[in-house]
Structures are given as structure tokens and as C-alpha cells.
Amino acid sequence: MSGTGLTYHVYDVNHMTPAEIYGQVLTQLGEGREDIVALTADLARSTKIGKFGERFPGRFFNVGIAEQNMFGIAAGLALAGFTPFVSTFAVFAALRAAEQVRTDICYQNLNCKIIATHSGISFGQAGSTHHCTEDLAVMRSFANLTVIAPADGYETANAVRACLDRQGPVYIRIGRGFEQTVHPGEDYGFELGRAVTMRDGADLTVIACGPCVLHAVEAAKTLADSQGAGVRVLNMHTIKPLDREAVLAAAAETRRIITVENHSIIGGLGSAVAEVIAESGLPCRLVRLGIPDVFAIVGYTDDLYNLYKIDAAGIGEAAAQLLGVQVQAEDDWEDEL
Amino acid sequence: MGLTDSQVATLKLKAQQIRRKTIETVVWAGGGHLGGALSQVEIMVLLYYHFLNIDPKRPDWADRDRVVLSKGHGGIGYAPLLADRGYFSEGLLEEFNHTGSPFGMHLDRLKVPGVDASTGSLGHGLPMAVGMALGARLKGAAWRTYCILGDGECNEGSVWEAAMAAAHFRLDTLTALIDRNGLCIDGTTEAIMALEPLADKWRAFGWEVTAVDGHDFRELAGAIEAARRSTGRPTAIIARTVKGKGVDFMEDQAAWHYGGLDSERAALALQSIDRRSDTAGPGRRAP
């Protein structure tokens, strides 16, 4: 657990979205921490940060539809000794106000927490103006910034608490609506920068984040049942700093890795994992699943997950294919050299 | 409550010293944003040697007045002033812009004592100043927040987002000082992207507005005193200035936004500053 001393659950993950859980956890945290202030840009209801505002109206600022200004004000409040939580849609945090996040908050290494909702294609029907399949790529490149993509409501609660204990800027991206839980509860040993092994296996590893963790676990179960394949599933909730050890172990032990994310295949989790594998020199096959280099079409989110093959079926298909590929053992590799 | 003759004389002398030190720093740095560093001198000197409640021995003192130099390219004029005020040793200025130095063109709060916010990218300072003023209110603290903006900077949309928010939140402890030197990099502000009627714009956004000669300590001080008395509204002081002020060959020349000085040019600049410091002359006429 985090060091905030809050260990009780007052939320019901079966009926609450990760954003609703965020709003509730933040409000709990606000009870004991006078330094917490909250800001939004006319998205108090959509991002659920308004929950904090209802309880602490004096510490809540709705700045209107002006995201650049919002992140600047948050920086000013952090400079004045407060701990701002800032919420808007991912596309506005990572793209509209990218320079304020980078220069005002990350460059000054301010203790500011950005909780962005509607990330990836979770707001499927809104179209590309409201999708955000680029935020991990952008945010991952900002020095000082910790980047987290929680898998479900429990993990959102853990991440929100943990970010309070981490001095400096943190970006947490969550989805829009209800998401099924993949963790049985919140006491599974969440630790920033440390992947959670959801299943172990020696034939292939699926490294996933966000809602794709659940899809990966489902796919792994199916593969085990149908083919007897040993599929390891890593929940890589922290995109930066990445758990390099977990990636290297997977590369060495399973030699086949699939990454899955609700994000472009360029610059996000898949790229982060690819960098580690490439630099390691380990012989390992890699397949990146995510939104290809296109603007996603409009549609129901589940339909889009299926179309872009980041649901259980898509992961299963990619895994079945990769399991059929012979990967050279490391000793053979050394012989060739 | 106005400035006495002796106060004005002391401030003028200080302005002369800061202008001289700015020229020297530009020589050490190999180049610098001379035009804007020289136009802001009276604004900065008046704040730092007359109005601010600060303690250079405790740059992190929680209740200090806050200053955000939103026109961050004025850093090469700001650093000599901070050194003179005692935040750090003046000798450090000789490393300005050098590899590994704490001082680059745009000052970094984490490296330069006395700097309250890292700036340089235009349009970022006023939003941060709004946050600082909100913070003072939340803490019940008495500090005031001053934000110095360039006039060309007022092309940035985020300035107006912050202007709207400051009035909405009734931040009467916030004062924006606009260095209205009339020039941006590519030419006059009115030719590149017209700002006028600038005072009307700030007024329409809900601010108290005064326009003064930005090189006249008495006019500037009167405007800042009025800002300190204002209740319910933030104040914008449009300080009409001359870019490159004090150095005859730089004055009102867009080309001197940034430049370098060889020893001959530097000597001429210093001579000009000394010659003109007694009869500094007025700032730009209202456009």
C-alpha cells in the first residue's frame, strides 16, 4: 500500500468507472492533506474531479475551457507550495497543453499530478478530435515525468495514492467509461515502476497496460486451455520509469513478446519495450499491438478494440502466430557470432 | 506617498549600474537579448529596490513577494540585478551562457537563486502568476505577485486566458507590468500583429489599467501604489518604454532584439549609458 494511511475501500468497482474511483480517492486524500488543490477546464463532471470540488470548494478551481492556462496556474500553485491535481481529457493534457506540461511543470520539476481521462480510443464515438493515441509517446519523452496507465479501477486507486508519495510530476491516463476489473482487489502489491505478473508462462510474454491487461489475461487463459501454451502476462502499469528487469527476464526466458496498448504503436509501451530489447542484444521476437499509424475510426470502443486487434481475440491471434515461430536459442546466436 | 527626489536619484543611479552590468554580461555571454533587457530596467529596479518585500539571504522565504519575468529573454538584464541585490556573487555573471553555467539566456529557477519561476517561452508567465496569487489567497499570505510581460508576448492566447482567469478570481494582489517597447523580433508590434487598443483590451478583460512612461520612476511608482490599493481587480500597468533604452545606437531598433558586442561597441554602449543617465528622457509616446 502507499504511505497515505488510507487502506479502506469505499468504492464499488463493479459499478464505478476508474474516473469515479479517482474522484472518490482524491476526495479521501483531500481530507488529510490541506496542500491538495484540484483544477479542471470545464470537465469537472466528465473527469470526476468535481467530486473533490463538491467537498472542498475553496481548493477547487474550474478555469473554464483554457487548458494551457490551467497547467500554468497549476504550476503557480505548486510553486506556492500546493500539490495540484489537474484533470482534463488526455488529448488536451498531452497535446493542447503539452508545452505547459513540459516547460512549466516538468522542467521546473513541480509536484503536480495530472490525471487524464478519455485516453486512447476509450471515447470511441467522439472521433479523433477526442481520441488520444499519442499521449504516452509525448509524455514519455518529458524528463522528470512519471507516466502511469492503470489497468482498472483498483489500480487507478493505487496509482492515485502512490503518486502523492512520489515527489515531482506524475501523469496518469485512464479511460472514459466503465472498465471490468482485472485485479481481485487493491492489495496485490502495487508498486510504481514494478510490473505486476498476472500469469506466469515460459513460451511467450504479453506485456500490456490499461484495459488491454484484462484482454491479455483472457487471451492467455484461452491459449492455455486450447493449446496448452504457457503465456506470461505482465501488467506494465508504469510506462516510465519502465520495469526493465521484467522486460529483460521475459526476453531471456520466453523469447517471444507481444505488447498491447490502447495507444499508437509508435512511441508508447511497445516502443518502450522495443528499446529495452534492442539494447539488450537478446534474441527475442517482438510484436507490437496497438493503433497502427492511422487516426482511429469512429465507433463503439469495444468494436474498435476488436478492429485494431487489441482485444482478447486479437491478442490470441497474434500470440498463436508468434508461438509458431522458431526463435533461435541464445547459444545458437552466440555460435553465429 | 510618491518618491522623494533623493529616492529617484538613487533609483536612477541603480538603473545606470544595471544597464552597465547588462552590457558587461552580454560581452561575457557572447551575445544577449539587449533590446528588451534595457527597456525593462526601470520596472525591475523600482520593484527590486523599492517595492518588493524580499530577503535575498532567504530566496525561498515563504512570504516573499513573487516576481515572474514572463518575458524570460530579459534574463540577461535580470541576472545582474539579482546579483546586485545580493542573491549570488556578481562574479558568477562572467560565466553567463558558458557551457555548464547556471545562467542561460532564460533563467532557470532551479539554478538561479531569486528566480521565482523558470520562463523563456512566451505566454507562460501570467498563468503561473495567477497560480501564485491564488496560492497566496488560499494560504492567507500577504505576498503580492508581479508579472512582467513583453508587449509582443501579448499576441499569445494564453496571456488572455490568464487575464480572464485573474479577473474572474478577483486577484487584486496580482499586478501585470507590460514592457510596451513597441517592437518584437520581426518589426513593430503594430505591423506584425497589432495590439492596440491594448489598454482597452485589458480593461475589457476586467483589469484596472494604467498607462505610464516606463522609464519614469515617479509615474511607475504611482501606478504600482495604485495597484496595491486596488480591491477586487488585478492591475495591468502598460509601461511605455524604448527598446534598447540608454544606448543610442540600439534605441528603437528591432535589430537589437538580440546581439553581440565587440569591445569597441561595448565601450560605446557604456559611454552612451553614462552620458544619458542624467537626462534619461521620456519613454515612447503612446501609439
Interface residues (C-beta under 8 A of the other chain):
Chain A: V37 G58 R59 F61 V63 G64 A66 Q68 N69 M70 F71 G72 I73 A74 A75 G76 L77 A78 L79 A80 G81 F82 E99 Q100 T103 D104 Y107 Q108 N109
Chain B: A62 R66 D108 R109 L110 D116 A117 S118 G120 S121 G123 H124 L126 P127 M128 A129 V130 G131 M132 A133 L134 G135 A136 L138 K139 G157 S158 E161 A162 M164 A165 H168 F169
